[in-house]
Amino acid sequence: MAVSERKTSTKPGRNTLLWISVILIIIGLMLFNYIGLYSLFLDILGVLSLIYSIYQGSVERGKEQRIIDEIKKLDKTDQLGKTLRRVRSSLKEVGISTEDLVKEYDHPLKAMLIFKFRERISGRKSVVLRDKIRELGFKYIQSGVYVLPPVLTPSSLETREDIGKWFKSAVVDPIGPNLEYVIPFAVLIDLRKAYSERKAPERAWGRTIFGVLGPDELFPPEYIIGTMNRKHISLEDIIRLGDITFLAAGCLTDSELLKVQENKRELISQIQYTLGTRGINLSEYKKMDSEKLASMLRRFVDDPARARHIAETIVNEAIFWDKFLKEKL
């Protein structure tokens, strides 16, 4: 007699489904709470981080403003501008080039170019016109071509007639009626549209327009400070670098400053070799023997007394700025 077998159902019962649903709901709620709390935790961290960043930015801006305010107190005659003139070569060291500043500037950068070919007074060779041009702030590029920096170029100049009138009243008339000269051209240019290049060693003959003009001669101080802030570079950072041209700029003539800038790498290498150090900064300069430094400067400054004066200035400036940063910040 065949026994009939009852098949066991593989489908879960109603109670089992109910329990599974309850467990899944509990797990879902737990995950939801966990994710919510985690997200809340991340949000709190984000807010705290933002508050700290704002605080840090405020502290840094306050420190920078204190430096600027103290620098202005040192001298009432545009000391900030003079200080920026000092740091012009240091800007390159921290990754800010004149060309980059020009590219980012969104206003016209008018500069006057003059080509002075020949001059004489009463039939005799003369240099009074050249001297007058330089006195007005024109910088010599080469081959008789001079450029008047944008910060000195009168904003009122627009037309060729404006240029002619200005040149005669500012340059020629003060010299007198006996001056004979040839000016092949005088023209206004927007330096943002100027191209220059030099594929040659630093000491090789020939200079570019951007090699002659420093950032302080192109832009107002506020723009340079603003660019430094955007790149998170402070005046304190640059001063602490102890750049030799920064320390010496106050006692150097324009030609001496240019010579030191062009030979800076060689000079720094010589100083490092003499001191037996791989780097040199403000702290190193303030401890330096001025006589040793003067002997190194003799390669770039002919007069021994002048070299000693520059060396003493560099050491004294390093001492001053080191003390300045410690006391004012």
C-alpha positions in Angstrom: 0.0 0.0 0.0 1.5 3.2 -1.1 2.0 5.7 1.5 1.3 9.3 0.3 4.0 11.8 1.3 3.2 15.3 2.1 5.6 17.9 0.5 7.1 20.5 3.0 6.5 24.0 1.8 9.8 26.1 1.2 7.9 29.5 1.4 8.5 31.4 4.7 5.5 31.7 7.0 3.7 35.0 7.7 5.3 35.3 11.1 8.8 34.8 9.7 8.2 37.6 7.1 6.9 39.9 9.8 10.0 39.4 11.9 12.3 39.9 9.0 10.5 43.1 8.1 10.8 44.3 11.7 14.5 43.5 11.8 15.1 45.3 8.5 13.2 48.4 9.8 15.3 48.5 13.0 18.5 48.1 11.0 17.4 50.9 8.7 16.5 53.2 11.6 19.9 52.4 13.2 21.7 53.2 9.9 19.7 56.3 9.4 20.5 57.5 12.9 24.1 56.6 12.5 24.5 58.3 9.1 22.6 61.4 10.4 24.8 61.7 13.4 27.9 61.1 11.3 26.7 63.7 8.8 26.0 66.1 11.7 29.4 65.4 13.2 31.0 66.2 9.8 28.9 69.4 9.5 30.1 70.5 13.0 33.7 69.8 12.0 33.3 71.8 8.8 31.8 74.8 10.7 34.6 74.7 13.3 37.2 74.4 10.5 35.7 77.4 8.8 35.6 79.5 12.0 39.3 78.5 12.6 40.3 79.5 9.1 38.5 82.8 9.4 40.2 83.4 12.7 43.6 82.4 11.3 43.1 84.7 8.3 42.1 87.5 10.6 45.2 87.0 12.8 47.5 86.9 9.7 45.8 90.0 8.2 46.2 91.8 11.5 49.9 90.8 11.7 50.5 91.9 8.1 48.7 95.2 8.7 50.8 95.8 11.8 54.0 95.3 9.8 52.7 97.7 7.1 51.7 100.3 9.7 55.0 100.1 11.5 56.9 100.4 8.2 54.9 103.5 7.4 55.9 105.0 10.7 59.6 104.6 9.9 59.4 107.4 7.4 56.6 109.7 6.3 57.9 109.8 2.7 56.3 106.6 1.2 58.2 104.1 3.2 55.9 101.3 2.1 56.8 102.0 -1.5 60.5 102.1 -0.6 60.2 98.8 1.2 58.5 97.2 -1.8 61.3 98.5 -3.9 63.6 96.6 -1.6 61.7 93.3 -1.9 61.4 93.4 -5.7 64.1 90.8 -6.2 62.8 88.8 -3.2 59.4 88.4 -4.9 61.0 86.1 -7.5 62.4 84.0 -4.7 58.8 83.3 -3.4 57.3 82.7 -6.9 56.0 86.1 -7.9 57.5 87.4 -11.2 57.0 90.7 -12.8 55.5 89.0 -15.9 53.0 87.1 -13.8 51.9 90.4 -12.1 51.5 92.1 -15.4 49.4 89.2 -16.8 47.0 89.3 -13.8 46.6 93.1 -13.8 43.3 94.2 -15.3 44.0 97.9 -15.8 46.0 99.6 -18.5 49.8 99.8 -17.7 50.8 102.9 -19.6 54.5 103.5 -19.9 56.4 106.0 -22.2 59.2 104.8 -24.4 61.8 107.3 -25.7 64.6 106.7 -28.2 67.2 109.3 -27.7 69.7 109.2 -30.6 71.9 112.2 -30.5 72.3 115.6 -28.7 74.6 118.6 -28.5 74.7 122.2 -27.3 76.2 125.0 -29.4 77.8 122.4 -31.7 79.5 120.4 -28.9 78.7 117.0 -27.7 76.4 117.0 -24.6 74.8 114.6 -22.1 72.4 117.1 -20.5 69.4 115.7 -22.3 70.3 112.1 -21.2 70.8 113.3 -17.6 67.4 115.2 -17.7 65.7 112.1 -19.0 67.1 110.0 -16.1 66.3 112.7 -13.6 62.7 112.4 -14.5 62.7 108.7 -13.7 63.3 107.1 -17.1 65.1 103.7 -16.9 67.7 102.9 -19.6 67.0 99.6 -21.5 69.7 99.7 -24.1 70.8 101.3 -27.5 69.4 104.7 -26.6 66.0 103.4 -25.5 64.5 104.6 -22.2 61.2 103.7 -20.5 59.3 105.8 -18.0 57.7 103.4 -15.4 53.9 103.4 -15.3 53.9 104.8 -11.7 55.6 107.9 -13.1 53.9 108.2 -16.5 51.4 111.1 -16.4 47.8 109.6 -16.6 46.7 112.6 -18.6 48.8 111.6 -21.6 46.6 110.2 -24.4 47.5 111.5 -27.9 50.8 112.2 -29.8 50.2 115.9 -29.2 50.0 115.3 -25.4 53.3 113.4 -25.6 55.0 116.1 -27.6 53.8 118.9 -25.3 54.8 117.0 -22.2 58.3 116.1 -23.6 59.1 119.7 -24.5 57.8 121.2 -21.3 59.3 118.6 -18.9 62.5 117.7 -20.8 63.6 120.2 -23.4 62.5 123.6 -22.2 64.3 123.4 -18.8 67.6 122.8 -20.7 67.5 125.8 -22.8 67.2 126.9 -26.5 70.7 125.9 -27.6 70.0 122.2 -27.3 70.1 120.2 -30.5 68.8 116.7 -30.4 67.2 113.8 -32.3 64.4 111.8 -30.8 63.4 109.1 -33.3 60.3 108.3 -31.3 58.5 108.8 -28.1 55.4 106.6 -27.6 52.9 105.4 -25.0 52.5 101.6 -24.7 50.4 99.3 -22.6 52.9 97.0 -21.0 50.3 94.2 -20.7 50.7 93.9 -24.5 54.5 94.0 -24.5 56.5 91.0 -25.3 60.1 90.5 -24.2 62.5 87.5 -24.0 66.1 86.8 -23.3 67.5 83.4 -23.8 71.0 84.0 -22.4 72.8 83.8 -19.1 71.9 86.5 -16.5 75.1 88.3 -16.9 75.0 88.3 -20.7 74.8 91.6 -22.5 71.2 92.9 -23.1 68.3 93.7 -20.9 64.5 93.3 -21.3 61.9 95.9 -20.4 60.7 93.7 -17.6 64.2 93.1 -16.4 64.7 96.9 -16.0 61.3 97.6 -14.3 60.6 96.3 -10.8 57.0 95.5 -9.6 57.1 98.7 -7.4 57.6 100.8 -10.6 54.7 99.1 -12.4 51.9 98.9 -9.8 50.6 100.7 -6.7 51.8 99.2 -3.4 48.3 98.0 -2.6 48.2 95.7 -5.7 51.4 94.0 -4.8 50.4 93.5 -1.2 47.0 92.1 -2.4 48.8 89.7 -4.8 51.0 88.6 -1.9 48.0 88.0 0.3 46.2 85.9 -2.4 49.3 83.7 -2.7 49.6 83.5 1.1 52.9 85.3 1.1 53.5 88.0 3.8 56.0 90.8 4.1 57.2 89.0 7.2 58.1 85.9 5.0 60.0 88.1 2.6 61.8 90.1 5.3 62.8 86.8 7.1 64.4 85.6 3.8 67.1 88.2 4.4 67.5 88.8 0.7 70.8 90.7 0.2 69.3 93.3 -2.2 66.5 93.9 0.3 69.1 94.6 3.0 71.4 96.7 0.8 68.8 98.6 -1.3 68.7 101.6 1.0 72.3 102.5 0.4 72.7 101.4 -3.2 72.5 103.6 -6.3 70.2 102.3 -9.1 73.2 101.1 -11.1 74.7 99.4 -8.1 71.4 97.7 -7.2 71.1 96.5 -10.8 74.6 95.1 -10.7 74.0 93.3 -7.4 70.7 91.9 -8.7 72.3 90.6 -11.9 75.1 88.9 -9.9 73.1 87.9 -6.8 73.4 84.1 -7.3 77.2 84.3 -7.6 77.4 86.6 -4.6 75.2 84.4 -2.5 77.2 81.3 -3.5 80.4 83.0 -2.4 78.9 84.0 0.9 77.6 80.5 1.6 81.0 79.0 0.7 82.8 81.4 3.0 80.4 80.8 5.9 80.3 77.0 5.3 76.5 77.0 5.2 74.0 75.7 2.6 71.5 78.5 3.1 71.6 82.1 4.3 68.8 84.3 5.8 68.2 87.3 8.1 69.7 85.5 11.1 72.9 84.6 9.3 73.4 88.2 8.0 73.0 89.8 11.4 75.9 87.7 12.8 78.2 88.2 9.7 81.6 89.9 9.9 81.2 93.1 7.8 84.9 93.0 6.8 84.5 89.6 5.3 81.3 90.6 3.5 83.1 93.8 2.2 85.9 91.7 0.6 83.2 89.7 -1.2 81.5 92.8 -2.4 84.7 94.1 -3.9 84.1 92.0 -7.0 81.0 94.2 -7.7 82.0 97.5 -6.1 85.3 99.1 -7.1 85.8 101.5 -4.2 87.0 99.6 -1.0 85.4 102.3 1.3 82.1 102.0 -0.6 82.2 98.2 -0.3 82.7 98.5 3.5 79.9 100.9 3.8 77.5 98.6 1.9 78.6 95.6 4.0 78.1 97.5 7.3 74.6 98.6 6.0 73.7 95.0 5.2 74.7 93.7 8.7 73.0 96.7 10.5 69.8 96.3 8.4 69.7 92.6 9.3 70.0 93.4 13.0 67.3 96.1 12.7 64.7 94.0 10.8 65.3 91.0 13.1 64.6 93.2 16.1 61.7 94.9 14.3 59.9 91.6 13.7 60.5 90.4 17.3 59.2 93.6 18.9 56.3 94.5 16.6 54.7 91.1 16.1 
